Amino acid sequence: MWFFYAGLAALFAALTAVLAKAGLGGVNANLAMAVRTTTALALAWLLVFMSGSQRELPHLSSRDVTFLILSGLATGLSWLFYFTALKHGPLSKVAPVDKFSLVLTIFLAAVFLGEPVSLKMALGCGLILAGLLVML
């Protein structure tokens, strides 16, 4: 089931990139990011209330909240730099560099979360890097 959701995430990430680039015409990248973020925020809270998840708010630990806030800040900075890159560069070049985050994620998960990196995974990361270099 996770693969299905991951596939949908990839599809909507691709749509996000194309739609964002199309909407950046004469718009400042920071303003564009704010509009996108506000929309995503509204959708997120709508889903929380539709699912009844708001009842879990009092049960969040300070550790959970701290890491979720840090993740939110990282997301905001990622979107800020992504929109700025999209504003000034072609999507066909920006997207592959942005997707290098997969390699960085695997590395950081190994270092900070202790997740194992198999030879097959390391080879895949090497191929992603090679593909990125070819595409640039």
Rosetta blueprint (number, residue, H / E / L):
1 M L
2 W H
3 F H
4 F H
5 Y H
6 A H
7 G H
8 L H
9 A H
10 A H
11 L H
12 F H
13 A H
14 A H
15 L H
16 T H
17 A H
18 V H
19 L H
20 A H
21 K H
22 A H
23 G H
24 L L
25 G L
26 G L
27 V L
28 N L
29 A H
30 N H
31 L H
32 A H
33 M H
34 A H
35 V H
36 R H
37 T H
38 T H
39 T H
40 A H
41 L H
42 A H
43 L H
44 A H
45 W H
46 L H
47 L H
48 V H
49 F H
50 M H
51 S H
52 G L
53 S H
54 Q H
55 R H
56 E H
57 L H
58 P H
59 H H
60 L L
61 S L
62 S H
63 R H
64 D H
65 V H
66 T H
67 F H
68 L H
69 I H
70 L H
71 S H
72 G H
73 L H
74 A H
75 T H
76 G H
77 L H
78 S H
79 W H
80 L H
81 F H
82 Y H
83 F H
84 T H
85 A H
86 L H
87 K H
88 H H
89 G L
90 P L
91 L H
92 S H
93 K H
94 V H
95 A H
96 P H
97 V H
98 D H
99 K H
100 F L
101 S H
102 L H
103 V H
104 L H
105 T H
106 I H
107 F H
108 L H
109 A H
110 A H
111 V H
112 F H
113 L H
114 G L
115 E L
116 P L
117 V L
118 S L
119 L H
120 K H
121 M H
122 A H
123 L H
124 G H
125 C H
126 G H
127 L H
128 I H
129 L H
130 A H
131 G H
132 L H
133 L H
134 V H
135 M H
136 L L
